[in-house]
Amino acid sequence: MAARTRKKLPIASIIATIPLMIVSVGVYIFGIGLSIYFSFTNSVVFPDYKFVGLRQYERLWTTDIWLTAVKNIWLFGVLSIIANLVFGYLLAVFMDQRIKQEDLLRTIFLYPFAMSLIVTGLVWQWVLDPNYGLNATMHEFGWTSFYFSPLNDAKTAIYGLVVAGIWQGAGVTMAILLAGLRGVDAEIWKAARVDGIPTWRTYLFIALPMMRGAVATTVVLQCIGVLRVYDIIVSMTGAGPGNATMMPAVYVLQMLSDRQNAAQGMAAATTMLLPVIIVLGGVGIYRLFAGRKAVTT
């Protein structure tokens, strides 16, 4: 019998990853822990290590601007995620037809995602501006009674942000869901055609439920993107009119910079971290139980 060869530890690879591990632990984990601690203090411009309990959180949840930001993030998040999933899946179905110039179209659809959110916000601010964009174009065509300026109205400004979010995020959603579609077994498509099932029903009721992993990945990425939304708000509306489009990330940055209330900003940031932990934890638990169920069956 041939002697078993011992696997050597990849010492060089381990050494190469040490700086990354140090940065991850020292910056991210330590930084998050320190931020959480400061949320229980009275820190303003400079750190204050005196523990004051839940005082900052009590102030946070009695502040009208923060409550407006929370309401806006829910509205923006639900509309953006649903719309991105719908449009992204429709684009994925379209791309799955083995059309010509697929690579070119995929690049075009993904291009908005590659752009800076600041640029995206400025472009859509111009498009929705009543003096330059769509509104002015319609007037030039003779439709002088046409008026469309959602960003100037506190009741509709959030929907203008949703439109920009869809334009920026639908392409990457399409790419993930298209990969999921291409992973569906070809025999399933053949069986559906033999059974006379319409193509749209196959995509909606057979292929889509089989893409749970791709859909879950998309939803997690969209949720994290919604919680982190900042650039597009600042570039399009500046959180206005008034505070009509205030978002939690904007609130945090304002507290840390303009209002010099670090403890309040850290409390808001810690509150924003909880939904991310819940979503990631839920996905991890679901995959764990799904994996165990697959093993037992």
Secondary structure as GFF3:
##gff-version 3
##sequence-region A 1 297
A	DSSP	alpha_helix	11	23	.	.	.	ID=ss1
A	DSSP	pi_helix	24	29	.	.	.	ID=ss2
A	DSSP	alpha_helix	30	38	.	.	.	ID=ss3
A	DSSP	alpha_helix	55	60	.	.	.	ID=ss4
A	DSSP	alpha_helix	64	95	.	.	.	ID=ss5
A	DSSP	alpha_helix	102	114	.	.	.	ID=ss6
A	DSSP	alpha_helix	117	127	.	.	.	ID=ss7
A	DSSP	alpha_helix	134	140	.	.	.	ID=ss8
A	DSSP	three_ten_helix	150	152	.	.	.	ID=ss9
A	DSSP	alpha_helix	157	182	.	.	.	ID=ss10
A	DSSP	alpha_helix	186	194	.	.	.	ID=ss11
A	DSSP	alpha_helix	199	201	.	.	.	ID=ss12
A	DSSP	pi_helix	202	207	.	.	.	ID=ss13
A	DSSP	three_ten_helix	208	211	.	.	.	ID=ss14
A	DSSP	alpha_helix	212	227	.	.	.	ID=ss15
A	DSSP	alpha_helix	231	236	.	.	.	ID=ss16
A	DSSP	alpha_helix	248	256	.	.	.	ID=ss17
A	DSSP	alpha_helix	262	296	.	.	.	ID=ss18
###
